Amino acid sequence: VAVNLIFDYFQSICGGSLITQRYVLTAAHCLYEGVISLEVLLGKHNIRQNETTQQRIPTSNFTMHEEFNNDTLENDLAMVYLPTPAILNQYVRPIALPSRADASNSFVGYEAIASGWGYDSDNATAVSNVLRYVNVSIIANDVCNITFAEYITDSVICSGGTGKKGLCYGDSGGPLVVNGKLVGVSSFIGYNTCEAGDPSVFTRVTSFLDWIAAHSDAVIS
């Protein structure tokens, strides 16, 4: 899911994940300051072209986590409501959420997929035209903590930067998926360049299952 953010004088883009026909999960920092309205783009591949597969749903109804901290990016989660429900087909379908039984799983060592329209290199000057994905491995939070210190809490999940693979600018809000389940929401990267090999940090979805259930019509098993 692409989330087009409309401000007073400019537009920006973040990623998101369709979790039901009515709700998209994204990062709170995408929506923190000055967003007037949103345009949720479903079924997109190339964000700079009109595509027969796409669905455009404008909305101004979103909820950021009540304890989101824009300085530390703690609780970096937001829910977007779609006034027109998504039409499900081969191009648009909800991602499965983790179960409550998954809450005890750190996912360390698991292979995951991160995706988004963010910059595809340090030399890029704009977000990618097309949706891209990368295979990454989940690392332990104490390893991630070596790079990010106090910013790493139990409510985040990190992927390693081996092979210079990971998030870049414009990927915020997008999904981290393990075995078909949404385990992370793209949150932040290090102060170094995208290709420095630093870990990528995501909001840990299993830490917020109650919040997700309370702010959407998702059923958590």
Buried (B, 14 or more C-beta within 10 A) or exposed (E): BBBBBBEEEEEBBBBBBBBBBBBBBBBBBBBBEEBEEBBBBBBBBEBEEEEEEBBBBEBEEBBBBEEBEEEEBBBBBBBBBBEEEBEEEEBBEBBEBBEEEBEEBBBBEBEBBBBBBBBBEEEBEEBBEEBBEBEBBBBBBEEBBEBBEEBBBEBBBBBBBEEBBBBBBBBBBBBBBBEEBBBBBBBBBBEEBBBBBBBBBBBBBBBBBEBBBEBBEBEBE
